[in-house]
Amino acid sequence: MTLSYSNKVFRNLFLGFIRLHILYHASKEPVFGLSMMQELERHGYQISPGTLYPILHQMESNGFLWSEKKVANGKMRKYYRTTDEGNQALSLSYDKIRELCDEIIE
């Protein structure tokens, strides 16, 4: 199922999930915009570059991600990884996700 972001309530809710996906994947390996768009699409999220890149930049300026530019296949790409603060936020999120799942499943 592809999720639509036309409704502002759903959009705000799912943007939180998208940020968690980004943190998770950036904690495992360096990610870049197009790779994250494809990964998110695999989970049913349709996100445009105009939405994703500001999220990545915001997460970097908030200290959750750091980036470095590298040439890959002749193209300059900006790769993102989690910072210590990003890893800590992700770890705390796991606890909150478990707690919420436990409540929903009861």
LOBADREN-190988 format. One line per field, with one value per residue (C-alpha): y, z, x negated; chain. Coordinates in nm, 3 decimals. Example, Ala and Ser with C-alpha at 12.3 -4.5 7.8 and 13.67 -1.06 7.14 Angstrom:
<atoms>
v c(-0.450, -0.106)
w c(0.780, 0.714)
u c(-1.230, -1.367)
cadena c(A, A)
</atoms>
This chain:
<atoms>
v c(0.000, 0.340, 0.614, 0.954, 1.267, 1.498, 1.490, 1.701, 1.479, 1.166, 1.359, 1.470, 1.123, 0.947, 1.201, 1.079, 0.721, 0.835, 1.002, 0.677, 0.483, 0.729, 0.700, 0.323, 0.286, 0.556, 0.373, 0.056, 0.206, 0.537, 0.642, 0.899, 1.059, 0.836, 0.518, 0.635, 0.724, 0.371, 0.212, 0.416, 0.328, -0.039, 0.025, 0.200, 0.562, 0.788, 1.076, 1.337, 1.479, 1.811, 1.647, 1.409, 1.641, 1.906, 1.624, 1.502, 1.856, 1.924, 1.601, 1.694, 2.047, 1.903, 1.680, 1.340, 1.288, 1.389, 1.385, 1.359, 1.404, 1.128, 1.057, 0.737, 0.626, 0.967, 1.152, 1.355, 1.219, 1.330, 1.030, 1.045, 0.851, 0.878, 1.073, 0.954, 1.168, 1.009, 0.661, 0.755, 0.892, 0.573, 0.360, 0.559, 0.527, 0.147, 0.160, 0.386, 0.172, -0.143, 0.031, 0.149, -0.193, -0.359, -0.126, -0.170, -0.550, -0.591)
w c(0.000, -0.097, 0.157, 0.045, 0.220, 0.112, 0.461, 0.700, 1.001, 0.821, 0.674, 1.017, 1.163, 0.882, 0.872, 1.222, 1.093, 0.800, 1.036, 1.232, 0.911, 0.819, 1.161, 1.151, 0.805, 0.862, 1.178, 0.975, 0.674, 0.494, 0.307, 0.039, -0.075, -0.367, -0.174, 0.111, -0.131, -0.273, 0.073, 0.193, -0.121, -0.043, 0.280, 0.099, 0.150, -0.155, -0.073, -0.311, -0.309, -0.208, 0.113, 0.183, 0.141, 0.385, 0.638, 0.593, 0.625, 0.933, 1.098, 1.026, 1.163, 1.472, 1.535, 1.455, 1.129, 0.985, 0.619, 0.384, 0.010, -0.204, -0.574, -0.668, -1.030, -1.145, -0.937, -0.623, -0.349, 0.006, 0.238, 0.583, 0.900, 1.250, 1.514, 1.873, 1.949, 1.657, 1.783, 2.131, 1.991, 1.791, 2.099, 2.301, 2.012, 2.027, 2.387, 2.295, 1.993, 2.209, 2.469, 2.206, 2.036, 2.370, 2.430, 2.082, 2.089, 2.432)
u c(0.000, -0.136, -0.075, 0.048, -0.073, 0.208, 0.363, 0.151, 0.220, 0.100, -0.191, -0.315, -0.271, -0.455, -0.738, -0.828, -0.842, -1.055, -1.303, -1.331, -1.393, -1.668, -1.831, -1.814, -1.967, -2.229, -2.335, -2.401, -2.582, -2.629, -2.313, -2.246, -1.922, -1.831, -1.910, -1.684, -1.405, -1.423, -1.437, -1.141, -0.947, -1.010, -0.815, -0.529, -0.636, -0.625, -0.859, -0.992, -1.344, -1.186, -1.067, -1.356, -1.654, -1.525, -1.467, -1.826, -1.963, -1.751, -1.862, -2.221, -2.185, -2.012, -2.313, -2.158, -2.349, -2.685, -2.774, -3.065, -3.081, -3.227, -3.245, -3.061, -3.022, -3.140, -2.880, -2.934, -2.711, -2.653, -2.654, -2.497, -2.581, -2.440, -2.627, -2.657, -2.351, -2.165, -2.252, -2.133, -1.806, -1.758, -1.821, -1.567, -1.322, -1.347, -1.226, -0.935, -0.844, -0.840, -0.625, -0.377, -0.363, -0.300, -0.005, 0.138, 0.108, 0.274)
cadena c(A, A, A, A, A, A, A, A, A, A, A, A, A, A, A, A, A, A, A, A, A, A, A, A, A, A, A, A, A, A, A, A, A, A, A, A, A, A, A, A, A, A, A, A, A, A, A, A, A, A, A, A, A, A, A, A, A, A, A, A, A, A, A, A, A, A, A, A, A, A, A, A, A, A, A, A, A, A, A, A, A, A, A, A, A, A, A, A, A, A, A, A, A, A, A, A, A, A, A, A, A, A, A, A, A, A)
</atoms>
